[in-house]
Structures are given as C-alpha cells and as structure tokens.
Amino acid sequence: MSSGTQDLRRNLYHLVFASKCRYKVFRNEHTTRICTDAFREVEQKYGIKIEELEFQLDHVHLMVHIPAKLSVSYAVQLLKGVSAKRIFDA
C-alpha cells in the first residue's frame, strides 16, 4: 500500500482489451508504443497504477490498481478511450 492513503482495500484488476474482430493491430511496434504512452498518460492523470502491461498480437493484458474514487467501468473507459483516440490520430 502506498503511504498516506486511508483506503486499505486492494483494488487490483486484470483487464483484457481485444481489438475489433481480433485484428492483429499490435504486431506494429509503433501502435504498441502509442498505446503504452496513452496508458501511462491516464495512469499519471487519474492515479491508476499499472503493475503489468503485455501486448499480444490481437489483445492487451493489464494488471491495474484502480483508486476507490474511480469506478472500474470509468477506469476502463478512460484507458480504452484515450488509447483508441491516440491510435486513430496517429
């Protein structure tokens, strides 16, 4: 646990994001770098802590600590939304 926090619950989640129709979009190194940068941006801005991040050809695995002030669905929305926007803008 991080010091100074009042929340003693463990909010560790295993998230898996698959690409549309399981297209192999993550074989491109540029795409994985953009996606990683987007995840790190959300991590810093919203207090989500990414413990593990692994890319497969057609999906991403994340182990994340989500603060109690954020719902799991909102955290997923942030991670997927920001990364999708960055990928499509590239």
C-alpha distance (Angstrom), angle and dihedral (degrees) to the residues before:
residue distance angle dihedral
M1 . . .
S2 3.74 . .
S3 3.78 115.6 .
G4 3.76 119.9 -105.4
T5 3.77 96.1 31.3
Q6 3.79 124.4 124.9
D7 3.79 93.9 -160.6
L8 3.79 110.3 95.6
R9 3.81 96.5 175.5
R10 3.76 120.9 105.7
N11 3.77 109.5 -122.9
L12 3.78 99.0 -175.9
Y13 3.80 115.7 148.3
H14 3.78 134.3 -178.7
L15 3.80 107.8 -141.0
V16 3.79 125.8 -172.4
F17 3.80 120.3 -167.3
A18 3.81 116.9 -168.7
S19 3.77 124.3 -163.6
K20 3.78 119.9 -116.6
C21 3.81 110.4 -76.3
R22 3.82 86.6 -4.4
Y23 3.81 91.5 -80.4
K24 3.80 111.2 178.3
V25 3.79 94.7 -116.1
F26 3.80 96.2 144.3
R27 3.79 95.7 64.8
N28 3.81 85.5 84.4
E29 3.82 108.9 86.0
H30 3.80 91.6 -152.0
T31 3.82 90.7 58.6
T32 3.80 93.1 49.3
R33 3.81 91.0 49.5
I34 3.82 92.0 50.6
C35 3.79 90.9 47.3
T36 3.82 92.5 48.3
D37 3.81 91.1 50.1
A38 3.80 90.6 50.4
F39 3.82 91.5 50.2
R40 3.83 90.4 49.7
E41 3.81 90.7 49.7
V42 3.82 91.1 53.9
E43 3.80 89.2 44.5
Q44 3.81 92.5 56.7
K45 3.80 97.3 39.7
Y46 3.82 99.2 47.2
G47 3.81 104.3 28.1
I48 3.79 96.1 -111.1
K49 3.80 111.8 147.6
I50 3.80 117.3 -146.5
E51 3.80 108.9 -152.0
E52 3.81 98.0 174.7
L53 3.79 132.7 14.0
E54 3.80 123.2 -178.4
F55 3.78 130.5 168.7
Q56 3.78 124.5 -150.2
L57 3.81 121.7 -175.7
D58 3.80 94.2 -91.7
H59 3.82 106.3 16.3
V60 3.80 145.5 32.0
H61 3.81 128.8 -131.3
L62 3.81 119.6 -153.2
M63 3.80 131.3 179.8
V64 3.79 105.3 -160.6
H65 3.79 139.6 174.5
I66 3.78 107.8 -140.4
P67 3.82 116.5 -161.5
A68 3.79 115.6 -120.0
K69 3.81 91.0 -116.9
L70 3.83 89.8 66.6
S71 3.78 124.3 64.9
V72 3.78 117.1 -130.4
S73 3.80 91.4 -118.9
Y74 3.82 91.8 52.7
A75 3.81 91.6 48.8
V76 3.81 90.3 50.9
Q77 3.80 89.7 47.6
L78 3.82 90.5 52.8
L79 3.81 94.9 46.7
K80 3.80 95.4 45.8
G81 3.79 96.2 38.8
V82 3.79 98.5 49.9
S83 3.81 93.7 42.7
A84 3.83 93.1 48.0
K85 3.80 91.6 49.3
R86 3.82 91.6 50.2
I87 3.82 92.6 47.6
F88 3.80 94.1 49.4
D89 3.82 93.0 44.3
A90 3.82 91.8 52.9
